[in-house]
Amino acid sequence: MGKQDPAWLQEAREFCRSAGIEILAWGPDMLTVEAKSEDRAKEIESQLRQLGFNVIKDEDDAYAGLLSLSKNPAAVQAKIASFDISRRRWNERIVPVIWALGTLFLVPSFSGSARRTLCWLCLPLGVLVAIMFFRDCARIWGWKLEMLPEGLRIRRYYRWSTIPWKQINGVESASAFGRDQEAVVLKLKSGASEGLGSFNFAFARNLRDRLRIEVVAQRRGEPA
């Protein structure tokens, strides 16, 4: 057993091996196994409950034929609740900087390299990169999220708006244009949808799950 393995892992491994359950992943408070059908998931849930595991409901697991369980669901929920969703991750926030460096390198009037490069090629490319810089500045640096008692306050393209919690019916994620990108969308009680933006896969899932916890807590009158 490795130093980072949880104390319950060895017992779970032996039990799953004898029960024909395939373990796919684990963490300090989470065990993920293969469950290719709903009936199989219910069977595994019943078996692992003997060891003190409870199912962590996740629509992504159900879609992928997986089942996540935990002996400490509260710890899993606490980790989700502590995830910072107020700003995009650092690997997204550096994108405008890369575009800015590209602009300085390609536009001769900025870089001072007009005599050493082909201006007819560098100038159009530099202008295109400059456009990308301003677009991503607004999209990435202009995005921020705040959870207030009265509602979800969202800044998109540097413009703020507030969506009352009582108007939010649910939170969904969907594939977005671009590799490893997902869009996060609020489903409103009016039947309309409110897009929060497109993000890298991990941030989008954490944002979605964190907001779902908050929506449920607001319905109960107990903010997460």
N, C-alpha and C positions, 0 to 999 in steps of 0.2 A: 504494500500500500504506500503510495507516494505521500510526501509531507503535506500536500495540499488536498488530499482526498478526505472527504467528510467521514466521520466515525461510522456512519450507517452504511457506507458504500459496500463494504465487504459482505455484510449480511444480505444486502439487496442483490448483489451479484450472484451469490449462491442461490438465493430464492428464485431469481429470474432464470438462472440456468436450469434449475430443476423443473420450472414451470413452462419452459420454452418461450420465454419473453426476451426479446432482443433489446439490450440497452444501447442507445445511440449517443447519449451525452449525459453529463452530470455537472453539477456545480455545488457550491457550499450548501444551498437550500433547495436544489432542484434536481429532479431525475426525469430524463426524457427517454421514452421507449417507443418501439414501433407498434402501431395499432392501425392496421390497414382498413378497418371497417368500424362502424359504430358499435356493432355487437361485440367485436373483439375489444374495443376500448372499454366497454362496460364490464366485460369479463376480467380484463387486467385491473381495472379500478377495484373490483371486488376482491381480487387476489391480493393486491398490494395494500389494501386497507388493513390487512392482517398485520402488516409491519408498521402501521401508523401513518401511511401516506394518504394524502388527499389530493384530488385532481385540481389543477390550476386551469380553469377554463380559458381556452384560447382558440379563436376561430381559425387562425393560421395553422395551428396544429391539426385541427380537424380536416382542413383542406389538404394538408400534406400527408395525412395518415400517421400522425404522431400523437403522443399523449404525454403531457407534462404533469408531474406529481411532486408534492413536497410534504415533508413532515412539519414544516413551519410556514404555512401560507402567509402568515402575517409578515414574516421577514421578506418574502417575495414582494408583497404589496408595498412594504416600506421602501424597498429599493426602487421600485417604479415611482413612488411618490417623491423620492428624493432626487430624481433625475432632473437636471436643469434644462427646462424647455424654453427658457426666456429668450435665448439667442441660438442662432445656428452654431454648429460645431466649428472648431478652429480650421479644419481642413476645407470647409466651404468658405470661411471668412477670408482666407488668403487668396482666393481666386481673383478678386479685383486687383490685388497687388501684382499678380502675375501678368494680367492684362496691361497694367500700367507700365511695367518693365518692358513689355513687348512694344508698347507705343513709343517709349523713349528710344528704344533701339532701332525701330523701323522708320520713324518719321525723320527725315534728314534735317529739317529745321530745328528739331529738338536735340538730335544726337550729334550734330556737327559733322556728319560723315558724307555730306552730299558729293564731295569730290571722289570718294572711294567706293560709292555704291551706285547702282542704277536707280536713279530717282523715280523713273516711270514705273518701277516695280515696287520699290519700298514705300513710296508715298501712299498708294492705294491700300496696301496691306496695313500700313500704320493707321490710316483712317478707320479701316475695318476693326482693327484691334482696339482703337480708341472708343468706337461705338460699343464694343463688347464690354469695355471697362465701365462706361457710364451705365450700361444696362444692368450689369451685375452689381455695381455699387448700389443702385436703387433696389434691386431684387434681394440682395444678400445683406448688405449693411443697413438697408432701410427696413429690415424685418425685425420685429420684436414682439414678445408676448408677455402679458401680465394677467394673472388671475386675481380678480378683485371680488369682494363679497357680492357685489351687484351683478357681475358678469365677466365675460372674457374680453379683455382689452387687447386688440391686435393692431400692430403697425405694419402696413404693407406699402412699399414704395414711399416710405416716410409719412404716410397718412394714417392717422389713428382712427379706429372705430371701436365701439363696444357692443357686444352681443350679450344680452341678458341671459343668465343661466336658464330661466324658465322657458326661453324660446328654443333651447337646444334639445333635440330629441335623441340624438346619437352622434357618434364620431366614427367615420369610416376611413379606410385607406384604399388607394387604387393605383394601378400602374400609371406612371407618368413618362413623358418623352425623355429619353436619356437613360444611359446605363445605370443600373442600381438606384434609380430614382422612383420615389412614390409620392403621390399627392395625398394630403390629409384634408378631408372634407367634413364639415359639420352638416348634419341633417336636421333641419329646423322643423318645428311643429307645424309651420305653415305649409310644409311640403316642398319648400325651396331648399337649395343647397348653398353653402357658403364655403368656398375654398380658402384654406389657410396658406397654401403654397405647396411647392414641390421640394423634397428634401432627399438626402441620401437615405437608403433603406433603413439603417439602424435608427437614425434620428426620427424618421417618420413613424416607425413602429412604437418607439418610446413616447413620442408626442401623442400619438393616438391613444395608447394605453393609459398614459397619465391623465389625459383629458376625460377618458371614460370613467376613471376613478372619481375625478372631481365632479362630473355630471351626476353620478350616482349619489355621491356624498351631499351634493346640493339638494337633491330631491328629498333626502332624509333630513335636511336641515343641519347637517354636520359637515362643514367644509373639510376636505382632506388635508 
